[in-house]
Amino acid sequence: MSLPAFPHFARYLLRTTDTSAAAAFYAAVLGRALPVYDTPRGDGIVALHEAARARGARPHWLGHIAAQALGGAEAAAARAVAAGATRLGPPPGTGDFAVLRDPDGSIVAFTDRTDEPTAGVVWHQLNARRATDAASWYGTQVGWSFGAPEDLEALGVHRRFAYRAGTTPVGVLSDIAQRPEVHTHWLFYFAVPALDAAVAQVQARRGIVTATITLASGARLAVCDDPQGAAFGLIEPGDVSMLAGAGG
């Protein structure tokens, strides 16, 4: 599969406090192994850096946006900081990526790597308290295209987004201003062959299933926390097209 030339999520890293336990957990839940790295390379699992832990960061999945079309990770990060983001590390010139906190509080990264993702992420959800501002920020900084707001009642107002206007949506921006129980973050959904079986594995291995949702389109998904506290989602591949289509 060829990767798009424009900015897109190109790497997914779990930054966690127990890499071995996390690897065993996700192998059981996803039905496939994720590599553990000492230094970030492709998709996989790395130790949560001491500096991040000192800031109070909890384990989390970090999505890296390919920045070639933006002049590289450092140039993209500099513009993002000028537009209100906070750089969290590493120091410029010491890695192939830059980690940022966007102006609404979600953690995201830019990378110079061009590897094809292998983790099996098939849908992306940005939970934002200032959703309109978040759409404007990512639209300006990355060039992503956001659709019209859709009211999903108890689930709040959502806007699908695509990497470029006119292309298939790859995720959704969720307005959580009225949902204090949800924190600002990027949530990544992994494809699993059978949702119910994967959910059972999460529960059997001390993870937490925070929600199982059936949308009007019939698409089913689950939102979970792994045993170290990192949030992630699960969905069957056949349901992704329903999320991307109208009325999902």
C-alpha positions in Angstrom: 0.0 0.0 0.0 1.4 3.4 -1.0 1.4 6.1 1.6 -0.1 9.5 0.9 2.3 12.3 0.1 0.5 14.8 2.4 0.6 14.9 6.2 -0.9 11.7 7.8 -0.4 9.6 10.9 2.7 7.5 10.0 3.7 6.0 13.3 2.0 5.0 16.5 4.0 4.5 19.7 2.7 3.3 23.1 4.7 5.1 25.7 4.2 3.1 28.9 5.6 2.2 32.3 5.8 -1.6 31.8 6.8 -2.5 28.3 6.9 -6.2 28.7 3.4 -6.4 30.3 2.0 -4.0 27.7 3.4 -6.2 24.9 1.8 -9.3 26.3 -1.5 -7.5 26.8 -1.8 -6.1 23.3 -0.7 -9.4 21.7 -3.6 -11.1 23.4 -6.1 -8.4 22.6 -5.1 -7.6 19.1 -4.0 -11.1 18.1 -0.7 -9.7 16.8 2.6 -8.7 18.5 3.9 -5.2 18.8 7.6 -4.7 19.0 9.3 -3.2 22.1 12.0 -0.6 21.3 14.7 1.1 23.3 14.7 3.9 20.8 11.5 4.8 18.8 11.6 3.4 15.3 8.4 2.0 13.7 5.1 1.3 15.4 5.5 -0.3 18.7 6.1 0.1 22.5 8.6 2.2 24.3 9.3 3.2 27.9 7.6 6.4 29.0 10.5 8.9 29.3 11.4 10.0 32.7 10.9 13.7 31.8 7.3 12.9 30.8 6.7 10.9 34.0 8.0 13.9 35.9 5.4 16.1 34.2 2.7 13.7 35.4 2.1 12.1 32.1 0.2 8.9 32.1 0.9 6.0 29.7 -0.5 6.9 26.3 -0.5 6.1 22.6 1.3 8.8 20.7 0.5 9.4 17.0 3.3 10.8 14.8 2.3 12.9 11.8 4.6 12.5 8.7 6.0 16.0 8.2 7.8 15.7 4.8 5.2 17.9 3.1 5.5 20.4 5.9 9.3 20.9 5.5 10.2 18.3 8.1 9.5 17.6 11.7 11.5 20.5 13.1 10.0 23.1 10.8 6.5 21.8 11.4 7.1 21.8 15.2 8.4 25.4 15.1 5.3 26.6 13.3 3.1 24.7 15.7 4.7 26.3 18.7 4.3 29.7 17.1 0.6 28.9 16.8 0.1 28.0 20.4 1.5 24.5 20.9 4.0 23.5 23.6 7.1 21.5 22.7 7.6 18.6 25.1 10.8 17.1 23.6 13.2 15.9 22.5 15.6 18.8 22.1 15.9 20.0 18.4 18.3 17.9 16.4 18.4 14.9 18.7 15.7 12.7 17.1 13.6 12.2 14.0 10.5 13.5 15.8 9.1 16.3 17.9 6.5 15.8 20.6 4.0 18.6 21.2 1.0 19.5 23.3 -1.5 21.1 21.0 -3.3 24.3 22.2 -6.3 22.3 23.5 -4.1 19.9 25.5 -3.7 16.8 23.4 -0.3 15.2 22.8 0.8 14.7 19.2 4.1 14.4 17.3 5.7 15.3 14.0 8.1 12.8 12.4 10.6 12.7 9.5 10.1 8.9 9.1 8.2 7.5 6.2 7.6 3.9 7.3 4.2 2.4 6.6 2.3 2.0 9.9 2.0 -1.6 11.0 0.0 -1.4 14.3 -3.4 -1.8 12.6 -4.8 1.6 13.5 -7.9 2.2 11.3 -9.7 5.2 12.9 -8.6 8.3 14.8 -10.6 10.3 17.3 -9.5 13.7 18.7 -11.3 14.6 21.9 -11.2 18.4 22.3 -12.8 20.8 24.7 -12.5 23.7 22.1 -13.5 21.7 19.1 -13.9 24.6 16.7 -10.4 25.9 17.6 -8.9 22.4 17.3 -10.3 22.0 13.8 -8.9 25.3 12.8 -5.5 24.6 14.3 -5.1 21.2 12.7 -6.5 22.5 9.4 -4.0 25.4 9.4 -0.9 23.5 10.7 -1.4 20.2 8.9 -3.9 20.9 6.2 -6.6 18.4 7.3 -10.1 18.9 6.2 -13.0 18.9 8.7 -16.6 18.2 7.8 -19.8 19.7 9.2 -20.8 19.2 12.8 -23.0 16.2 13.5 -25.0 15.9 16.8 -24.8 12.4 18.2 -26.8 13.3 21.3 -25.3 11.6 24.3 -22.0 11.2 22.5 -21.8 14.9 21.7 -21.1 16.8 18.5 -18.6 15.2 16.1 -16.9 16.3 12.8 -15.3 13.8 10.5 -11.9 14.7 9.2 -9.9 13.6 6.2 -6.2 14.1 5.4 -7.2 16.1 2.4 -10.5 17.6 1.2 -12.4 15.2 -1.1 -10.7 12.1 0.3 -12.2 9.4 2.6 -12.5 10.4 6.3 -9.9 8.8 8.6 -11.3 10.0 11.9 -13.5 12.2 13.9 -13.1 15.3 16.1 -15.3 15.0 19.2 -16.5 18.0 21.2 -16.1 17.0 24.8 -16.9 20.5 26.3 -20.0 19.0 28.0 -18.3 15.7 29.0 -16.0 16.4 32.0 -15.3 12.7 32.4 -13.4 12.7 29.1 -9.9 14.2 28.9 -8.4 15.9 25.9 -6.4 13.3 23.9 -6.0 11.5 20.6 -7.7 8.1 20.7 -6.6 5.5 18.2 -8.8 2.5 17.2 -7.2 -0.8 16.3 -8.7 -3.3 14.0 -9.6 -6.7 15.5 -11.2 -9.7 13.8 -14.0 -10.0 16.4 -14.9 -7.1 18.7 -16.6 -9.2 21.4 -13.7 -11.6 21.7 -11.2 -8.7 21.9 -13.2 -6.9 24.6 -13.3 -10.2 26.6 -9.5 -10.3 26.4 -9.2 -6.7 27.7 -11.3 -7.6 30.7 -9.6 -10.9 31.3 -6.2 -9.2 31.3 -7.0 -6.4 33.8 -7.8 -3.8 31.2 -10.9 -1.6 31.5 -13.6 -1.3 28.9 -14.9 2.2 29.5 -17.6 2.1 26.8 -19.1 -0.1 24.1 -21.0 1.8 21.5 -23.3 0.9 18.7 -23.9 3.9 16.3 -27.0 4.5 14.2 -25.2 3.1 11.2 -24.7 -0.2 13.0 -21.0 0.3 13.5 -19.8 -1.1 16.8 -16.7 0.0 18.7 -15.2 -0.2 22.2 -13.2 2.3 24.2 -10.7 0.8 26.6 -7.8 1.5 29.0 -4.9 -1.0 29.2 -3.6 -2.1 32.6 -1.1 0.8 32.7 -3.8 3.3 31.9 -3.3 4.1 28.2 -6.6 4.7 26.3 -7.2 2.9 23.0 -10.1 1.8 20.9 -11.2 -1.4 19.1 -13.3 -1.9 16.0 -13.8 -4.6 13.4 -12.5 -3.6 9.9 -15.9 -3.9 8.3 -17.3 -1.2 10.5 -14.7 1.4 9.6 -16.5 2.2 6.3 -19.7 2.9 8.3 -17.8 5.4 10.5 -16.4 7.1 7.4 -19.7 7.4 5.7 -22.6 9.8 6.3 -24.7 9.2 9.4 -22.1 7.0 11.1 
